[in-house]
Amino acid sequence: MMIFLAAYRINYRTNQKMNQIIDGKAIAQLVNLETADKVKALKLKHQTPGLAVVLVGNDPASQVYVNNKVKMCAELGIHSEKHELSADSTTEQVISLIRQLNQNPDIDGVLCSRRRRRRLTKRR
């Protein structure tokens, strides 16, 4: 199954949209190959990139998203850590964990996935 994305760019001479079909799956594979090569080059220098993923709550869509990130890290040779916090965790608890992860020399990036609470606010 191939997934095609429609993209457009603007022709600045005529100011008209120019449609172009791109193969999103092929582009993703190319990006992943390039990333894997960069990871291998870093590992030759004894530097393994690391990603910490923080999942707050048990939203099924967030769980799938986070698990896909961990899986992709494994495929690319990137070190990953998954941290799960309960849905009733406070902002201070989440920030505290992120601060700890920022101090970890094995971690180069932190991804926090938390379902946003819906708030209706009145705009004035």
Order of alpha helices (4+ residues) and beta strands (2+ residues): beta-beta-alpha-beta-alpha-beta-alpha-beta
